[in-house]
């Protein structure tokens, strides 16, 4: 597992992530968004519209399996990082 996914796991344990549908409800708190590369086209468009509107950076280089295993959850397609410190640390690792 690479450093970015390890940081995601750490952010989850710290309570600094929102997952799935919750991202849409708390989009204003999101500093960085992870989008699974294998998400459906309709969901991708819905998320990207929000990202562009609120000027949120997003990453889509990981698939559902990688994101899910990093967080110890099943079927994770969208992850929002709500802490600026974690978001900055992840950007540095990229």
N, C-alpha and C positions, 0 to 999 in steps of 0.2 A: 504494500500500500504506500502511495507516495505521501509527501509532506502535506499537500493540500487536503487530502482526505483525512489525514490524522488531525489536522486543525479543525476540520468539520466535526469530527467525533468529539474533540475537546469542547468545541462551542456548544454542542448538544448537551454534554454533561453540565456545562455552565448555565444552560437555559437561555442561550442567546440565539436560538434558531426558531423559525416557524416553518411548518411543513405542510405540503399539500394545499388543500382549500383554505387553510388558515392564512396562507400568504396573501390571498386576495383580500381578506378582511383587515389585515394589518400591513398593507403594502406601504403605507407612509413611514413605517418604522424600519423597513428593509434597507440596508446599506449595500448589499451585494446579493445577487440572486444566482442560484444554480438551477439549471434546466437540463433534465436528462436528454441526451442526444436522441433517444428513441421514443420521445413523447409524441403523441398524436399531433397532426398538423393543426387541427382546430384549437387544441390546448396551447400549442406553441404560439399561435397568433394571438390568442387571448392574453397570454402572459407578456408577450413582447409589446403589445399595445400599452399595457400598464407600465412596463419598464421605460418605454419611450416617453410616455406622458409624465411620469414622475422622475425621469432622468436617473434611472437605476442601472448600474452596470450589471451585466449578466455573463455567465460562463455556461457553455453547453458542450464541453469536451468529455463529459463522463456519462456513461449509460446508467440505466436504472439499477442494474446489479451492483455496480461500483458504489453508487450513492447509498443504496440500501445497506450494503455490507459495512460501509464506513460508519453508519449511524446505528447499526444493529436493529433495523426496522425492515419491514417488507414493502416492496413496491413504492419506493420514494421517487417521485418524478420532479418535484419542485421543492427547493429549499431556499428560504430567505434568511440571511445572516442579519441580525438586528443590532449587533454591536460594532461600532466603528473600529475598535481596536482589532477585533478578529478579522473584519473585512480588509483592513490595511495589511495585516500579517499574511492573509491569503494572497492578496495582490502581489506582495513581495516575493512569495514562493513561485508565482507563475512566471 
